[in-house]
Amino acid sequence: MDKSITFACVQAAPVFMDLEGTIDKTIDLIKEAASRGAELIAFPENWLPGYPWFLWLDSPAALTPLVYQYYQNFLVLGSEQAKRIASVAKENNIWLLLGLSERDHGTLYMAQWLISNTGETVGVRRKLKPSNVERTLFGESDGSSLKTFTTELGVIGALCCWEHIQPLTRYVMYAQHEQIHIGS
C-alpha cells in the first residue's frame, strides 16, 4: 500500500436492541464520515443491535425474555435492512466494516461485514469462539471466514475482541499479508 487513506472509527452507542433505530444511526454516521473525507468507516463489535451486556448479569434461564428480544433485532444479510446499509455505502462512496449480530438459519453469530464503496459485500467473517457467557447466545465459526480481503484500499483483515490475544489467530492474518487491520 503506497497511498494514505482516511479512516473513521465509530465510538458511539447503538440504539440498543433496536435494529431499525441502529440502522438509522449507522446511516447518519456513514454520511458524516463520508462528508469529512473518510474512505473507510469501522464500527464496533456487535454494533447492530448492540453488545448483549445483559448476558453477564444473571443465569441464561433468567435472561430468556431479553435473549428473545435481542434475537428479534439481529440483522439478516441479504435482507432489506442490509441492502439499505449497502446502498448508503455506495451513495457515499465509502467502504465499511460493520460489527453485527448476524442471524443465519436460526444460529446467531458475532460477525463483521465488509462492504465496498460500490455497495457490494466483499466478505463476512464470524468470531471463531465467542467469549465466556457469549456462548449462551452465539454460535462458533467454523474458521472458514478467517481471511483477508484484497481491495483497492489494500489487504483488509478484521478480528473481534479476544481474537486479538490469540497468537495463532493473529498469525493467520499476518500470513495473508494484511495491510489494514480493523479490530472491533
C-alpha positions as CSV (number, residue, x, y, z in Angstrom):
1,M,0.0,0.0,0.0
2,D,1.7,3.2,-1.1
3,K,-1.1,5.8,-0.5
4,S,-2.6,7.3,2.6
5,I,-6.2,6.5,3.5
6,T,-8.6,8.4,5.7
7,F,-10.4,6.2,8.2
8,A,-13.3,6.8,10.6
9,C,-13.7,4.7,13.7
10,V,-17.0,4.8,15.4
11,Q,-17.0,5.2,19.2
12,A,-20.7,5.6,19.9
13,A,-23.6,3.8,21.4
14,P,-26.1,2.0,19.2
15,V,-29.8,2.2,19.8
16,F,-29.7,-0.9,21.9
17,M,-31.8,-3.8,20.8
18,D,-33.5,-1.6,18.2
19,L,-32.4,-2.8,14.7
20,E,-34.2,-0.1,12.8
21,G,-33.1,2.7,15.2
22,T,-29.5,1.5,15.0
23,I,-29.6,1.3,11.2
24,D,-30.8,4.9,11.1
25,K,-27.9,5.9,13.4
26,T,-25.5,3.8,11.3
27,I,-26.6,5.6,8.1
28,D,-26.1,9.0,9.8
29,L,-22.6,8.1,10.9
30,I,-21.7,6.8,7.5
31,K,-22.8,10.0,5.9
32,E,-21.0,12.1,8.4
33,A,-17.7,10.1,7.9
34,A,-18.0,10.4,4.1
35,S,-18.7,14.1,4.3
36,R,-15.5,14.5,6.3
37,G,-13.4,12.6,3.7
38,A,-13.3,9.2,5.2
39,E,-12.7,6.3,2.7
40,L,-13.5,3.6,5.2
41,I,-15.6,3.6,8.4
42,A,-15.3,0.9,11.0
43,F,-18.0,0.0,13.6
44,P,-17.5,-1.8,16.9
45,E,-18.2,-5.5,17.7
46,N,-22.0,-6.2,17.7
47,W,-22.8,-2.6,16.7
48,L,-26.1,-4.0,15.3
49,P,-28.1,-4.3,17.6
50,G,-25.6,-3.6,20.4
51,Y,-23.4,-5.8,22.5
52,P,-25.6,-8.1,24.7
53,W,-24.1,-6.9,28.0
54,F,-27.1,-8.4,29.9
55,L,-25.6,-11.9,29.4
56,W,-23.2,-11.1,32.2
57,L,-25.9,-10.3,34.7
58,D,-27.8,-13.4,35.5
59,S,-28.3,-17.1,34.6
60,P,-29.2,-17.9,31.0
61,A,-32.7,-19.1,32.0
62,A,-33.5,-15.8,33.8
63,L,-32.5,-13.8,30.7
64,T,-34.8,-15.6,28.2
65,P,-37.0,-12.6,27.6
66,L,-34.0,-10.4,26.8
67,V,-32.5,-13.1,24.6
68,Y,-35.7,-13.3,22.7
69,Q,-35.9,-9.5,22.2
70,Y,-32.2,-9.4,21.1
71,Y,-32.8,-12.3,18.7
72,Q,-35.7,-10.3,17.1
73,N,-33.2,-7.4,16.3
74,F,-30.4,-9.4,14.6
75,L,-29.5,-8.4,11.1
76,V,-30.1,-11.0,8.3
77,L,-27.6,-10.5,5.5
78,G,-29.5,-10.0,2.2
79,S,-32.5,-8.6,4.0
80,E,-34.0,-5.2,3.1
81,Q,-32.3,-3.7,6.1
82,A,-28.9,-5.0,4.9
83,K,-29.5,-3.7,1.4
84,R,-30.3,-0.3,2.8
85,I,-26.9,-0.1,4.6
86,A,-25.1,-1.3,1.5
87,S,-26.8,1.3,-0.7
88,V,-25.7,4.1,1.7
89,A,-22.1,2.9,1.3
90,K,-22.5,3.2,-2.5
91,E,-24.3,6.5,-2.4
92,N,-21.5,7.9,-0.2
93,N,-18.6,6.2,-1.9
94,I,-17.3,4.8,1.3
95,W,-16.1,1.3,2.5
96,L,-17.4,0.0,5.8
97,L,-16.7,-2.7,8.2
98,L,-19.8,-3.3,10.3
99,G,-19.7,-5.3,13.5
100,L,-23.0,-7.1,13.8
101,S,-25.0,-9.8,15.4
102,E,-25.9,-11.9,12.4
103,R,-28.8,-14.4,12.2
104,D,-28.3,-17.3,9.8
105,H,-30.7,-20.3,9.7
106,G,-31.6,-20.0,13.4
107,T,-28.0,-19.6,14.6
108,L,-26.7,-16.3,15.9
109,Y,-23.1,-15.2,15.2
110,M,-20.9,-12.3,16.2
111,A,-19.8,-11.1,12.7
112,Q,-18.0,-8.5,10.8
113,W,-19.3,-7.4,7.4
114,L,-17.1,-5.7,4.8
115,I,-18.9,-3.6,2.3
116,S,-17.2,-1.9,-0.7
117,N,-17.8,1.7,-1.8
118,T,-20.0,0.3,-4.6
119,G,-22.3,-1.4,-2.0
120,E,-21.1,-4.9,-2.7
121,T,-20.4,-7.4,0.0
122,V,-16.7,-8.1,0.0
123,G,-16.8,-10.6,2.8
124,V,-18.3,-11.6,6.1
125,R,-16.4,-13.2,8.9
126,R,-17.6,-14.7,12.1
127,K,-15.9,-14.7,15.5
128,L,-14.2,-18.0,16.0
129,K,-15.2,-18.7,19.6
130,P,-17.5,-16.3,21.5
131,S,-16.1,-15.4,24.9
132,N,-17.3,-16.9,28.2
133,V,-21.1,-16.2,28.5
134,E,-21.4,-15.0,24.9
135,R,-21.5,-18.8,24.1
136,T,-25.0,-18.9,25.6
137,L,-26.3,-16.8,22.7
138,F,-23.8,-17.1,19.8
139,G,-22.6,-19.9,17.7
140,E,-19.0,-20.6,16.8
141,S,-17.4,-20.0,13.4
142,D,-16.1,-23.0,11.5
143,G,-13.0,-20.9,10.8
144,S,-13.6,-20.6,7.0
145,S,-14.1,-16.8,7.3
146,L,-10.7,-16.2,9.0
147,K,-9.2,-14.5,5.9
148,T,-8.2,-11.2,4.5
149,F,-9.8,-9.3,1.6
150,T,-7.8,-7.7,-1.3
151,T,-9.4,-4.4,-2.0
152,E,-8.5,-1.2,-3.8
153,L,-7.6,0.3,-0.4
154,G,-5.2,-2.6,0.4
155,V,-5.5,-6.0,2.0
156,I,-8.1,-5.7,4.8
157,G,-8.5,-8.0,7.7
158,A,-10.5,-7.9,10.9
159,L,-10.8,-9.6,14.2
160,C,-13.2,-9.3,17.2
161,C,-12.3,-8.7,20.8
162,W,-10.4,-11.6,22.4
163,E,-9.4,-12.9,19.0
164,H,-6.6,-10.3,19.2
165,I,-4.9,-12.1,22.1
166,Q,-4.8,-15.4,20.4
167,P,-1.4,-15.7,18.7
168,L,-2.4,-18.1,16.0
169,T,-5.5,-16.1,15.1
170,R,-3.3,-13.0,14.6
171,Y,-0.7,-15.1,12.8
172,V,-3.3,-16.2,10.2
173,M,-4.0,-12.6,9.4
174,Y,-0.2,-11.7,9.2
175,A,0.4,-14.7,6.9
176,Q,-2.2,-13.4,4.5
177,H,-0.2,-10.1,4.2
178,E,-2.8,-8.0,5.9
179,Q,-2.1,-4.3,5.4
180,I,-5.2,-2.8,7.1
181,H,-6.4,-4.4,10.3
182,I,-9.7,-3.5,11.9
183,G,-10.0,-4.5,15.5
184,S,-13.6,-4.5,16.7
